[in-house]
Amino acid sequence: MSFGMDRSIAFGHDTKDMAVAVSSRPAPIAWLLAPALLLFVLFFVLPFGVMAAMSFFSSNPVTNPNAFLTTRH
């Protein structure tokens, strides 16, 4: 029983296959997913992030201990 590296694997790369893999064009499904992902981020993630930032950096008068209700006299 051997626990070392399997030395029966041929080392080396086929440069022709690697060149084809590098120069291949994006899959057609990517042309559908990329705009959908961009619109999802633009209209869903970004507004929630802005609301969270506004909530975090603004003071809420309801949770302010020095706030009081005004009444008419």
N, CA, C, O and CB atoms as a CASP TS submission, in Angstrom:
PFRMAT TS
TARGET T0000
AUTHOR 0000-0000-0000
METHOD Language model
MODEL 1
PARENT N/A
ATOM      1  N   MET     1       0.847  -1.172   0.000  1.00  0.00           N
ATOM      2  CA  MET     1       0.000   0.000   0.000  1.00  0.00           C
ATOM      3  C   MET     1       0.887   1.227   0.000  1.00  0.00           C
ATOM      4  O   MET     1       1.752   1.375   0.863  1.00  0.00           O
ATOM      5  CB  MET     1      -0.961   0.002   1.212  1.00  0.00           C
ATOM      6  N   SER     2       0.674   2.114  -0.972  1.00  0.00           N
ATOM      7  CA  SER     2       1.514   3.297  -1.114  1.00  0.00           C
ATOM      8  C   SER     2       0.699   4.540  -0.767  1.00  0.00           C
ATOM      9  O   SER     2      -0.441   4.693  -1.206  1.00  0.00           O
ATOM     10  CB  SER     2       2.092   3.399  -2.553  1.00  0.00           C
ATOM     11  N   PHE     3       1.294   5.413   0.018  1.00  0.00           N
ATOM     12  CA  PHE     3       0.636   6.657   0.391  1.00  0.00           C
ATOM     13  C   PHE     3       1.299   7.867  -0.251  1.00  0.00           C
ATOM     14  O   PHE     3       0.969   9.003   0.092  1.00  0.00           O
ATOM     15  CB  PHE     3       0.632   6.811   1.893  1.00  0.00           C
ATOM     16  N   GLY     4       2.209   7.648  -1.159  1.00  0.00           N
ATOM     17  CA  GLY     4       2.920   8.741  -1.807  1.00  0.00           C
ATOM     18  C   GLY     4       2.219   9.186  -3.078  1.00  0.00           C
ATOM     19  O   GLY     4       1.053   8.869  -3.311  1.00  0.00           O
ATOM     20  N   MET     5       2.951   9.920  -3.887  1.00  0.00           N
ATOM     21  CA  MET     5       2.422  10.436  -5.141  1.00  0.00           C
ATOM     22  C   MET     5       2.328   9.316  -6.162  1.00  0.00           C
ATOM     23  O   MET     5       3.215   8.467  -6.247  1.00  0.00           O
ATOM     24  CB  MET     5       3.296  11.580  -5.675  1.00  0.00           C
ATOM     25  N   ASP     6       1.265   9.318  -6.927  1.00  0.00           N
ATOM     26  CA  ASP     6       1.108   8.320  -7.978  1.00  0.00           C
ATOM     27  C   ASP     6       1.995   8.722  -9.149  1.00  0.00           C
ATOM     28  O   ASP     6       1.718   9.710  -9.828  1.00  0.00           O
ATOM     29  CB  ASP     6      -0.388   8.187  -8.421  1.00  0.00           C
ATOM     30  N   ARG     7       3.028   7.984  -9.380  1.00  0.00           N
ATOM     31  CA  ARG     7       4.018   8.346 -10.395  1.00  0.00           C
ATOM     32  C   ARG     7       3.697   7.751 -11.759  1.00  0.00           C
ATOM     33  O   ARG     7       4.490   7.883 -12.691  1.00  0.00           O
ATOM     34  CB  ARG     7       5.395   7.898  -9.959  1.00  0.00           C
ATOM     35  N   SER     8       2.546   7.096 -11.889  1.00  0.00           N
ATOM     36  CA  SER     8       2.184   6.511 -13.172  1.00  0.00           C
ATOM     37  C   SER     8       1.507   7.526 -14.090  1.00  0.00           C
ATOM     38  O   SER     8       1.253   7.225 -15.257  1.00  0.00           O
ATOM     39  CB  SER     8       1.273   5.318 -12.959  1.00  0.00           C
ATOM     40  N   ILE     9       1.214   8.715 -13.586  1.00  0.00           N
ATOM     41  CA  ILE     9       0.563   9.739 -14.394  1.00  0.00           C
ATOM     42  C   ILE     9       1.607  10.378 -15.298  1.00  0.00           C
ATOM     43  O   ILE     9       2.696  10.733 -14.845  1.00  0.00           O
ATOM     44  CB  ILE     9      -0.133  10.810 -13.499  1.00  0.00           C
ATOM     45  N   ALA    10       1.277  10.521 -16.562  1.00  0.00           N
ATOM     46  CA  ALA    10       2.202  11.153 -17.509  1.00  0.00           C
ATOM     47  C   ALA    10       2.169  12.659 -17.291  1.00  0.00           C
ATOM     48  O   ALA    10       1.104  13.275 -17.325  1.00  0.00           O
ATOM     49  CB  ALA    10       1.836  10.797 -18.988  1.00  0.00           C
ATOM     50  N   PHE    11       3.313  13.234 -17.073  1.00  0.00           N
ATOM     51  CA  PHE    11       3.402  14.680 -16.878  1.00  0.00           C
ATOM     52  C   PHE    11       3.641  15.345 -18.223  1.00  0.00           C
ATOM     53  O   PHE    11       4.372  14.820 -19.063  1.00  0.00           O
ATOM     54  CB  PHE    11       4.532  15.044 -15.874  1.00  0.00           C
ATOM     55  N   GLY    12       3.039  16.468 -18.418  1.00  0.00           N
ATOM     56  CA  GLY    12       3.175  17.202 -19.668  1.00  0.00           C
ATOM     57  C   GLY    12       1.821  17.753 -20.074  1.00  0.00           C
ATOM     58  O   GLY    12       0.780  17.273 -19.624  1.00  0.00           O
ATOM     59  N   HIS    13       1.846  18.731 -20.902  1.00  0.00           N
ATOM     60  CA  HIS    13       0.608  19.378 -21.310  1.00  0.00           C
ATOM     61  C   HIS    13       0.520  19.368 -22.819  1.00  0.00           C
ATOM     62  O   HIS    13       1.525  19.486 -23.520  1.00  0.00           O
ATOM     63  CB  HIS    13       0.524  20.820 -20.767  1.00  0.00           C
ATOM     64  N   ASP    14      -0.679  19.226 -23.300  1.00  0.00           N
ATOM     65  CA  ASP    14      -0.908  19.313 -24.732  1.00  0.00           C
ATOM     66  C   ASP    14      -1.169  20.782 -25.048  1.00  0.00           C
ATOM     67  O   ASP    14      -2.237  21.305 -24.729  1.00  0.00           O
ATOM     68  CB  ASP    14      -2.105  18.393 -25.192  1.00  0.00           C
ATOM     69  N   THR    15      -0.206  21.446 -25.669  1.00  0.00           N
ATOM     70  CA  THR    15      -0.305  22.887 -25.893  1.00  0.00           C
ATOM     71  C   THR    15      -1.421  23.237 -26.872  1.00  0.00           C
ATOM     72  O   THR    15      -1.977  24.333 -26.804  1.00  0.00           O
ATOM     73  CB  THR    15       1.019  23.427 -26.408  1.00  0.00           C
ATOM     74  N   LYS    16      -1.755  22.333 -27.773  1.00  0.00           N
ATOM     75  CA  LYS    16      -2.832  22.610 -28.725  1.00  0.00           C
ATOM     76  C   LYS    16      -4.173  22.687 -28.004  1.00  0.00           C
ATOM     77  O   LYS    16      -4.962  23.595 -28.265  1.00  0.00           O
ATOM     78  CB  LYS    16      -2.879  21.529 -29.825  1.00  0.00           C
ATOM     79  N   ASP    17      -4.440  21.745 -27.101  1.00  0.00           N
ATOM     80  CA  ASP    17      -5.693  21.773 -26.337  1.00  0.00           C
ATOM     81  C   ASP    17      -5.752  22.985 -25.421  1.00  0.00           C
ATOM     82  O   ASP    17      -6.818  23.574 -25.242  1.00  0.00           O
ATOM     83  CB  ASP    17      -5.849  20.491 -25.515  1.00  0.00           C
ATOM     84  N   MET    18      -4.628  23.360 -24.843  1.00  0.00           N
ATOM     85  CA  MET    18      -4.614  24.521 -23.956  1.00  0.00           C
ATOM     86  C   MET    18      -4.884  25.804 -24.732  1.00  0.00           C
ATOM     87  O   MET    18      -5.571  26.693 -24.228  1.00  0.00           O
ATOM     88  CB  MET    18      -3.271  24.621 -23.224  1.00  0.00           C
ATOM     89  N   ALA    19      -4.355  25.918 -25.949  1.00  0.00           N
ATOM     90  CA  ALA    19      -4.577  27.108 -26.760  1.00  0.00           C
ATOM     91  C   ALA    19      -6.039  27.227 -27.161  1.00  0.00           C
ATOM     92  O   ALA    19      -6.578  28.332 -27.209  1.00  0.00           O
ATOM     93  CB  ALA    19      -3.691  27.082 -28.001  1.00  0.00           C
ATOM     94  N   VAL    20      -6.682  26.111 -27.449  1.00  0.00           N
ATOM     95  CA  VAL    20      -8.101  26.133 -27.807  1.00  0.00           C
ATOM     96  C   VAL    20      -8.933  26.547 -26.604  1.00  0.00           C
ATOM     97  O   VAL    20      -9.902  27.291 -26.752  1.00  0.00           O
ATOM     98  CB  VAL    20      -8.560  24.755 -28.330  1.00  0.00           C
ATOM     99  N   ALA    21      -8.574  26.079 -25.423  1.00  0.00           N
ATOM    100  CA  ALA    21      -9.327  26.415 -24.219  1.00  0.00           C
ATOM    101  C   ALA    21      -9.209  27.895 -23.886  1.00  0.00           C
ATOM    102  O   ALA    21     -10.171  28.500 -23.415  1.00  0.00           O
ATOM    103  CB  ALA    21      -8.845  25.577 -23.043  1.00  0.00           C
ATOM    104  N   VAL    22      -8.055  28.478 -24.122  1.00  0.00           N
ATOM    105  CA  VAL    22      -7.848  29.884 -23.790  1.00  0.00           C
ATOM    106  C   VAL    22      -8.568  30.781 -24.780  1.00  0.00           C
ATOM    107  O   VAL    22      -9.122  31.806 -24.382  1.00  0.00           O
ATOM    108  CB  VAL    22      -6.356  30.218 -23.765  1.00  0.00           C
ATOM    109  N   SER    23      -8.577  30.433 -26.034  1.00  0.00           N
ATOM    110  CA  SER    23      -9.154  31.305 -27.051  1.00  0.00           C
ATOM    111  C   SER    23     -10.631  31.032 -27.306  1.00  0.00           C
ATOM    112  O   SER    23     -11.209  31.624 -28.217  1.00  0.00           O
ATOM    113  CB  SER    23      -8.392  31.158 -28.334  1.00  0.00           C
ATOM    114  N   SER    24     -11.252  30.161 -26.537  1.00  0.00           N
ATOM    115  CA  SER    24     -12.659  29.866 -26.774  1.00  0.00           C
ATOM    116  C   SER    24     -13.521  31.040 -26.345  1.00  0.00           C
ATOM    117  O   SER    24     -13.153  31.805 -25.454  1.00  0.00           O
ATOM    118  CB  SER    24     -13.080  28.592 -26.029  1.00  0.00           C
ATOM    119  N   ARG    25     -14.662  31.172 -26.982  1.00  0.00           N
ATOM    120  CA  ARG    25     -15.576  32.270 -26.700  1.00  0.00           C
ATOM    121  C   ARG    25     -16.495  31.882 -25.542  1.00  0.00           C
ATOM    122  O   ARG    25     -16.642  30.699 -25.233  1.00  0.00           O
ATOM    123  CB  ARG    25     -16.404  32.638 -27.961  1.00  0.00           C
ATOM    124  N   PRO    26     -17.105  32.866 -24.910  1.00  0.00           N
ATOM    125  CA  PRO    26     -18.042  32.549 -23.816  1.00  0.00           C
ATOM    126  C   PRO    26     -19.227  31.749 -24.327  1.00  0.00           C
ATOM    127  O   PRO    26     -19.622  31.858 -25.488  1.00  0.00           O
ATOM    128  CB  PRO    26     -18.538  33.836 -23.135  1.00  0.00           C
ATOM    129  N   ALA    27     -19.769  30.962 -23.455  1.00  0.00           N
ATOM    130  CA  ALA    27     -20.936  30.145 -23.806  1.00  0.00           C
ATOM    131  C   ALA    27     -22.129  31.060 -24.087  1.00  0.00           C
ATOM    132  O   ALA    27     -22.223  32.139 -23.501  1.00  0.00           O
ATOM    133  CB  ALA    27     -21.275  29.132 -22.664  1.00  0.00           C
ATOM    134  N   PRO    28     -23.027  30.656 -24.960  1.00  0.00           N
ATOM    135  CA  PRO    28     -24.202  31.496 -25.264  1.00  0.00           C
ATOM    136  C   PRO    28     -25.065  31.792 -24.041  1.00  0.00           C
ATOM    137  O   PRO    28     -25.696  32.847 -23.975  1.00  0.00           O
ATOM    138  CB  PRO    28     -25.055  30.821 -26.318  1.00  0.00           C
ATOM    139  N   ILE    29     -25.102  30.881 -23.074  1.00  0.00           N
ATOM    140  CA  ILE    29     -25.897  31.134 -21.869  1.00  0.00           C
ATOM    141  C   ILE    29     -25.342  32.297 -21.062  1.00  0.00           C
ATOM    142  O   ILE    29     -26.074  32.945 -20.314  1.00  0.00           O
ATOM    143  CB  ILE    29     -25.950  29.885 -21.000  1.00  0.00           C
ATOM    144  N   ALA    30     -24.042  32.562 -21.213  1.00  0.00           N
ATOM    145  CA  ALA    30     -23.432  33.680 -20.494  1.00  0.00           C
ATOM    146  C   ALA    30     -23.987  35.010 -20.966  1.00  0.00           C
ATOM    147  O   ALA    30     -24.075  35.958 -20.186  1.00  0.00           O
ATOM    148  CB  ALA    30     -21.921  33.661 -20.664  1.00  0.00           C
ATOM    149  N   TRP    31     -24.362  35.093 -22.235  1.00  0.00           N
ATOM    150  CA  TRP    31     -24.942  36.332 -22.755  1.00  0.00           C
ATOM    151  C   TRP    31     -26.327  36.584 -22.160  1.00  0.00           C
ATOM    152  O   TRP    31     -26.799  37.721 -22.177  1.00  0.00           O
ATOM    153  CB  TRP    31     -25.029  36.279 -24.286  1.00  0.00           C
ATOM    154  N   LEU    32     -26.978  35.566 -21.642  1.00  0.00           N
ATOM    155  CA  LEU    32     -28.263  35.750 -20.967  1.00  0.00           C
ATOM    156  C   LEU    32     -28.083  35.973 -19.474  1.00  0.00           C
ATOM    157  O   LEU    32     -28.814  36.756 -18.869  1.00  0.00           O
ATOM    158  CB  LEU    32     -29.162  34.546 -21.206  1.00  0.00           C
ATOM    159  N   LEU    33     -27.122  35.293 -18.884  1.00  0.00           N
ATOM    160  CA  LEU    33     -26.939  35.393 -17.440  1.00  0.00           C
ATOM    161  C   LEU    33     -26.283  36.693 -17.015  1.00  0.00           C
ATOM    162  O   LEU    33     -26.627  37.240 -15.967  1.00  0.00           O
ATOM    163  CB  LEU    33     -26.120  34.241 -16.951  1.00  0.00           C
ATOM    164  N   ALA    34     -25.357  37.193 -17.798  1.00  0.00           N
ATOM    165  CA  ALA    34     -24.636  38.409 -17.408  1.00  0.00           C
ATOM    166  C   ALA    34     -25.576  39.614 -17.273  1.00  0.00           C
ATOM    167  O   ALA    34     -25.522  40.288 -16.244  1.00  0.00           O
ATOM    168  CB  ALA    34     -23.540  38.719 -18.432  1.00  0.00           C
ATOM    169  N   PRO    35     -26.432  39.920 -18.252  1.00  0.00           N
ATOM    170  CA  PRO    35     -27.352  41.051 -18.054  1.00  0.00           C
ATOM    171  C   PRO    35     -28.348  40.819 -16.922  1.00  0.00           C
ATOM    172  O   PRO    35     -28.702  41.750 -16.199  1.00  0.00           O
ATOM    173  CB  PRO    35     -28.108  41.327 -19.334  1.00  0.00           C
ATOM    174  N   ALA    36     -28.798  39.571 -16.769  1.00  0.00           N
ATOM    175  CA  ALA    36     -29.735  39.285 -15.680  1.00  0.00           C
ATOM    176  C   ALA    36     -29.076  39.516 -14.326  1.00  0.00           C
ATOM    177  O   ALA    36     -29.686  40.081 -13.419  1.00  0.00           O
ATOM    178  CB  ALA    36     -30.251  37.840 -15.776  1.00  0.00           C
ATOM    179  N   LEU    37     -27.836  39.081 -14.197  1.00  0.00           N
ATOM    180  CA  LEU    37     -27.112  39.293 -12.943  1.00  0.00           C
ATOM    181  C   LEU    37     -26.862  40.776 -12.703  1.00  0.00           C
ATOM    182  O   LEU    37     -26.986  41.252 -11.574  1.00  0.00           O
ATOM    183  CB  LEU    37     -25.781  38.531 -12.954  1.00  0.00           C
ATOM    184  N   LEU    38     -26.515  41.503 -13.748  1.00  0.00           N
ATOM    185  CA  LEU    38     -26.282  42.942 -13.611  1.00  0.00           C
ATOM    186  C   LEU    38     -27.551  43.666 -13.172  1.00  0.00           C
ATOM    187  O   LEU    38     -27.504  44.525 -12.292  1.00  0.00           O
ATOM    188  CB  LEU    38     -25.772  43.529 -14.932  1.00  0.00           C
ATOM    189  N   LEU    39     -28.684  43.322 -13.781  1.00  0.00           N
ATOM    190  CA  LEU    39     -29.937  43.971 -13.397  1.00  0.00           C
ATOM    191  C   LEU    39     -30.365  43.578 -11.990  1.00  0.00           C
ATOM    192  O   LEU    39     -30.920  44.401 -11.263  1.00  0.00           O
ATOM    193  CB  LEU    39     -31.039  43.620 -14.389  1.00  0.00           C
ATOM    194  N   PHE    40     -30.115  42.335 -11.596  1.00  0.00           N
ATOM    195  CA  PHE    40     -30.438  41.901 -10.238  1.00  0.00           C
ATOM    196  C   PHE    40     -29.643  42.709  -9.220  1.00  0.00           C
ATOM    197  O   PHE    40     -30.192  43.167  -8.217  1.00  0.00           O
ATOM    198  CB  PHE    40     -30.155  40.395 -10.066  1.00  0.00           C
ATOM    199  N   VAL    41     -28.363  42.880  -9.476  1.00  0.00           N
ATOM    200  CA  VAL    41     -27.525  43.661  -8.548  1.00  0.00           C
ATOM    201  C   VAL    41     -27.966  45.114  -8.546  1.00  0.00           C
ATOM    202  O   VAL    41     -28.049  45.736  -7.488  1.00  0.00           O
ATOM    203  CB  VAL    41     -26.026  43.558  -8.931  1.00  0.00           C
ATOM    204  N   LEU    42     -28.250  45.663  -9.726  1.00  0.00           N
ATOM    205  CA  LEU    42     -28.584  47.082  -9.839  1.00  0.00           C
ATOM    206  C   LEU    42     -29.914  47.418  -9.177  1.00  0.00           C
ATOM    207  O   LEU    42     -30.027  48.453  -8.518  1.00  0.00           O
ATOM    208  CB  LEU    42     -28.626  47.491 -11.296  1.00  0.00           C
ATOM    209  N   PHE    43     -30.920  46.565  -9.338  1.00  0.00           N
ATOM    210  CA  PHE    43     -32.250  46.906  -8.850  1.00  0.00           C
ATOM    211  C   PHE    43     -32.671  46.176  -7.582  1.00  0.00           C
ATOM    212  O   PHE    43     -33.738  46.477  -7.046  1.00  0.00           O
ATOM    213  CB  PHE    43     -33.238  46.630  -9.908  1.00  0.00           C
ATOM    214  N   PHE    44     -31.889  45.239  -7.083  1.00  0.00           N
ATOM    215  CA  PHE    44     -32.269  44.517  -5.869  1.00  0.00           C
ATOM    216  C   PHE    44     -31.217  44.657  -4.774  1.00  0.00           C
ATOM    217  O   PHE    44     -31.526  45.103  -3.669  1.00  0.00           O
ATOM    218  CB  PHE    44     -32.496  43.044  -6.182  1.00  0.00           C
ATOM    219  N   VAL    45     -29.989  44.282  -5.072  1.00  0.00           N
ATOM    220  CA  VAL    45     -28.940  44.299  -4.049  1.00  0.00           C
ATOM    221  C   VAL    45     -28.554  45.728  -3.697  1.00  0.00           C
ATOM    222  O   VAL    45     -28.453  46.066  -2.518  1.00  0.00           O
ATOM    223  CB  VAL    45     -27.705  43.522  -4.528  1.00  0.00           C
ATOM    224  N   LEU    46     -28.338  46.568  -4.697  1.00  0.00           N
ATOM    225  CA  LEU    46     -27.901  47.940  -4.440  1.00  0.00           C
ATOM    226  C   LEU    46     -28.924  48.748  -3.629  1.00  0.00           C
ATOM    227  O   LEU    46     -28.523  49.411  -2.673  1.00  0.00           O
ATOM    228  CB  LEU    46     -27.626  48.643  -5.755  1.00  0.00           C
ATOM    229  N   PRO    47     -30.235  48.728  -3.963  1.00  0.00           N
ATOM    230  CA  PRO    47     -31.187  49.476  -3.126  1.00  0.00           C
ATOM    231  C   PRO    47     -31.229  48.993  -1.677  1.00  0.00           C
ATOM    232  O   PRO    47     -31.335  49.804  -0.758  1.00  0.00           O
ATOM    233  CB  PRO    47     -32.573  49.380  -3.721  1.00  0.00           C
ATOM    234  N   PHE    48     -31.147  47.670  -1.466  1.00  0.00           N
ATOM    235  CA  PHE    48     -31.140  47.187  -0.090  1.00  0.00           C
ATOM    236  C   PHE    48     -29.862  47.609   0.626  1.00  0.00           C
ATOM    237  O   PHE    48     -29.888  47.904   1.821  1.00  0.00           O
ATOM    238  CB  PHE    48     -31.285  45.663  -0.057  1.00  0.00           C
ATOM    239  N   GLY    49     -28.765  47.639  -0.087  1.00  0.00           N
ATOM    240  CA  GLY    49     -27.516  48.112   0.515  1.00  0.00           C
ATOM    241  C   GLY    49     -27.587  49.587   0.881  1.00  0.00           C
ATOM    242  O   GLY    49     -27.099  49.993   1.935  1.00  0.00           O
ATOM    243  N   VAL    50     -28.193  50.386   0.014  1.00  0.00           N
ATOM    244  CA  VAL    50     -28.345  51.820   0.304  1.00  0.00           C
ATOM    245  C   VAL    50     -29.273  52.021   1.498  1.00  0.00           C
ATOM    246  O   VAL    50     -28.995  52.852   2.364  1.00  0.00           O
ATOM    247  CB  VAL    50     -28.893  52.576  -0.933  1.00  0.00           C
ATOM    248  N   MET    51     -30.370  51.271   1.553  1.00  0.00           N
ATOM    249  CA  MET    51     -31.284  51.398   2.698  1.00  0.00           C
ATOM    250  C   MET    51     -30.608  50.974   3.998  1.00  0.00           C
ATOM    251  O   MET    51     -30.800  51.604   5.038  1.00  0.00           O
ATOM    252  CB  MET    51     -32.548  50.556   2.470  1.00  0.00           C
ATOM    253  N   ALA    52     -29.823  49.915   3.936  1.00  0.00           N
ATOM    254  CA  ALA    52     -29.114  49.466   5.137  1.00  0.00           C
ATOM    255  C   ALA    52     -28.091  50.499   5.582  1.00  0.00           C
ATOM    256  O   ALA    52     -27.942  50.745   6.779  1.00  0.00           O
ATOM    257  CB  ALA    52     -28.425  48.122   4.884  1.00  0.00           C
ATOM    258  N   ALA    53     -27.386  51.105   4.635  1.00  0.00           N
ATOM    259  CA  ALA    53     -26.392  52.131   4.985  1.00  0.00           C
ATOM    260  C   ALA    53     -27.076  53.359   5.569  1.00  0.00           C
ATOM    261  O   ALA    53     -26.589  53.934   6.542  1.00  0.00           O
ATOM    262  CB  ALA    53     -25.557  52.528   3.748  1.00  0.00           C
ATOM    263  N   MET    54     -28.208  53.769   4.981  1.00  0.00           N
ATOM    264  CA  MET    54     -28.932  54.923   5.517  1.00  0.00           C
ATOM    265  C   MET    54     -29.465  54.629   6.916  1.00  0.00           C
ATOM    266  O   MET    54     -29.463  55.503   7.783  1.00  0.00           O
ATOM    267  CB  MET    54     -30.088  55.314   4.584  1.00  0.00           C
ATOM    268  N   SER    55     -29.914  53.415   7.129  1.00  0.00           N
ATOM    269  CA  SER    55     -30.412  53.035   8.439  1.00  0.00           C
ATOM    270  C   SER    55     -29.288  52.996   9.464  1.00  0.00           C
ATOM    271  O   SER    55     -29.480  53.364  10.623  1.00  0.00           O
ATOM    272  CB  SER    55     -31.106  51.685   8.368  1.00  0.00           C
ATOM    273  N   PHE    56     -28.128  52.554   9.036  1.00  0.00           N
ATOM    274  CA  PHE    56     -27.000  52.420   9.956  1.00  0.00           C
ATOM    275  C   PHE    56     -26.419  53.782  10.330  1.00  0.00           C
ATOM    276  O   PHE    56     -26.039  53.999  11.480  1.00  0.00           O
ATOM    277  CB  PHE    56     -25.914  51.541   9.335  1.00  0.00           C
ATOM    278  N   PHE    57     -26.349  54.702   9.360  1.00  0.00           N
ATOM    279  CA  PHE    57     -25.678  55.974   9.605  1.00  0.00           C
ATOM    280  C   PHE    57     -26.622  57.095  10.035  1.00  0.00           C
ATOM    281  O   PHE    57     -26.156  58.191  10.343  1.00  0.00           O
ATOM    282  CB  PHE    57     -24.946  56.394   8.375  1.00  0.00           C
ATOM    283  N   SER    58     -27.919  56.857  10.064  1.00  0.00           N
ATOM    284  CA  SER    58     -28.842  57.898  10.513  1.00  0.00           C
ATOM    285  C   SER    58     -29.345  57.547  11.909  1.00  0.00           C
ATOM    286  O   SER    58     -29.353  56.386  12.318  1.00  0.00           O
ATOM    287  CB  SER    58     -30.032  58.061   9.520  1.00  0.00           C
ATOM    288  N   SER    59     -29.759  58.573  12.613  1.00  0.00           N
ATOM    289  CA  SER    59     -30.284  58.317  13.965  1.00  0.00           C
ATOM    290  C   SER    59     -31.804  58.239  13.883  1.00  0.00           C
ATOM    291  O   SER    59     -32.454  59.079  13.259  1.00  0.00           O
ATOM    292  CB  SER    59     -29.834  59.437  14.981  1.00  0.00           C
ATOM    293  N   ASN    60     -32.345  57.231  14.514  1.00  0.00           N
ATOM    294  CA  ASN    60     -33.779  57.029  14.537  1.00  0.00           C
ATOM    295  C   ASN    60     -34.332  57.734  15.773  1.00  0.00           C
ATOM    296  O   ASN    60     -33.951  57.392  16.892  1.00  0.00           O
ATOM    297  CB  ASN    60     -34.139  55.508  14.536  1.00  0.00           C
ATOM    298  N   PRO    61     -35.220  58.707  15.594  1.00  0.00           N
ATOM    299  CA  PRO    61     -35.728  59.435  16.767  1.00  0.00           C
ATOM    300  C   PRO    61     -36.542  58.563  17.715  1.00  0.00           C
ATOM    301  O   PRO    61     -36.670  58.903  18.891  1.00  0.00           O
ATOM    302  CB  PRO    61     -36.575  60.596  16.317  1.00  0.00           C
ATOM    303  N   VAL    62     -37.090  57.461  17.247  1.00  0.00           N
ATOM    304  CA  VAL    62     -37.875  56.593  18.115  1.00  0.00           C
ATOM    305  C   VAL    62     -36.974  55.909  19.137  1.00  0.00           C
ATOM    306  O   VAL    62     -37.387  55.705  20.279  1.00  0.00           O
ATOM    307  CB  VAL    62     -38.637  55.547  17.288  1.00  0.00           C
ATOM    308  N   THR    63     -35.772  55.557  18.756  1.00  0.00           N
ATOM    309  CA  THR    63     -34.864  54.886  19.683  1.00  0.00           C
ATOM    310  C   THR    63     -33.974  55.860  20.438  1.00  0.00           C
ATOM    311  O   THR    63     -33.135  55.440  21.234  1.00  0.00           O
ATOM    312  CB  THR    63     -34.009  53.897  18.938  1.00  0.00           C
ATOM    313  N   ASN    64     -34.142  57.138  20.202  1.00  0.00           N
ATOM    314  CA  ASN    64     -33.348  58.141  20.907  1.00  0.00           C
ATOM    315  C   ASN    64     -33.892  58.302  22.327  1.00  0.00           C
ATOM    316  O   ASN    64     -35.079  58.590  22.483  1.00  0.00           O
ATOM    317  CB  ASN    64     -33.367  59.505  20.148  1.00  0.00           C
ATOM    318  N   PRO    65     -33.085  58.131  23.352  1.00  0.00           N
ATOM    319  CA  PRO    65     -33.603  58.243  24.728  1.00  0.00           C
ATOM    320  C   PRO    65     -34.007  59.665  25.111  1.00  0.00           C
ATOM    321  O   PRO    65     -34.768  59.845  26.061  1.00  0.00           O
ATOM    322  CB  PRO    65     -32.563  57.746  25.706  1.00  0.00           C
ATOM    323  N   ASN    66     -33.525  60.665  24.406  1.00  0.00           N
ATOM    324  CA  ASN    66     -33.870  62.062  24.744  1.00  0.00           C
ATOM    325  C   ASN    66     -35.070  62.566  23.945  1.00  0.00           C
ATOM    326  O   ASN    66     -35.436  63.735  24.064  1.00  0.00           O
ATOM    327  CB  ASN    66     -32.667  62.980  24.493  1.00  0.00           C
ATOM    328  N   ALA    67     -35.679  61.721  23.145  1.00  0.00           N
ATOM    329  CA  ALA    67     -36.835  62.141  22.351  1.00  0.00           C
ATOM    330  C   ALA    67     -38.069  62.206  23.239  1.00  0.00           C
ATOM    331  O   ALA    67     -38.219  61.423  24.176  1.00  0.00           O
ATOM    332  CB  ALA    67     -37.072  61.175  21.161  1.00  0.00           C
ATOM    333  N   PHE    68     -38.951  63.152  22.929  1.00  0.00           N
ATOM    334  CA  PHE    68     -40.200  63.265  23.672  1.00  0.00           C
ATOM    335  C   PHE    68     -41.283  63.677  22.702  1.00  0.00           C
ATOM    336  O   PHE    68     -41.012  64.293  21.671  1.00  0.00           O
ATOM    337  CB  PHE    68     -40.081  64.282  24.848  1.00  0.00           C
ATOM    338  N   LEU    69     -42.514  63.330  23.041  1.00  0.00           N
ATOM    339  CA  LEU    69     -43.649  63.680  22.197  1.00  0.00           C
ATOM    340  C   LEU    69     -44.114  65.095  22.531  1.00  0.00           C
ATOM    341  O   LEU    69     -44.139  65.500  23.693  1.00  0.00           O
ATOM    342  CB  LEU    69     -44.808  62.664  22.378  1.00  0.00           C
ATOM    343  N   THR    70     -44.472  65.817  21.512  1.00  0.00           N
ATOM    344  CA  THR    70     -44.989  67.182  21.740  1.00  0.00           C
ATOM    345  C   THR    70     -46.506  67.111  21.749  1.00  0.00           C
ATOM    346  O   THR    70     -47.105  66.287  21.058  1.00  0.00           O
ATOM    347  CB  THR    70     -44.479  68.194  20.638  1.00  0.00           C
ATOM    348  N   THR    71     -47.106  67.964  22.519  1.00  0.00           N
ATOM    349  CA  THR    71     -48.561  68.034  22.584  1.00  0.00           C
ATOM    350  C   THR    71     -48.988  69.476  22.392  1.00  0.00           C
ATOM    351  O   THR    71     -48.228  70.408  22.655  1.00  0.00           O
ATOM    352  CB  THR    71     -49.095  67.472  23.931  1.00  0.00           C
ATOM    353  N   ARG    72     -50.214  69.642  21.931  1.00  0.00           N
ATOM    354  CA  ARG    72     -50.760  71.010  21.801  1.00  0.00           C
ATOM    355  C   ARG    72     -51.332  71.419  23.143  1.00  0.00           C
ATOM    356  O   ARG    72     -51.910  70.614  23.873  1.00  0.00           O
ATOM    357  CB  ARG    72     -51.860  71.097  20.676  1.00  0.00           C
ATOM    358  N   HIS    73     -51.158  72.665  23.437  1.00  0.00           N
ATOM    359  CA  HIS    73     -51.695  73.184  24.701  1.00  0.00           C
ATOM    360  C   HIS    73     -52.903  74.004  24.452  1.00  0.00           C
ATOM    361  O   HIS    73     -53.499  74.528  25.394  1.00  0.00           O
ATOM    362  CB  HIS    73     -50.668  74.004  25.445  1.00  0.00           C
TER
END
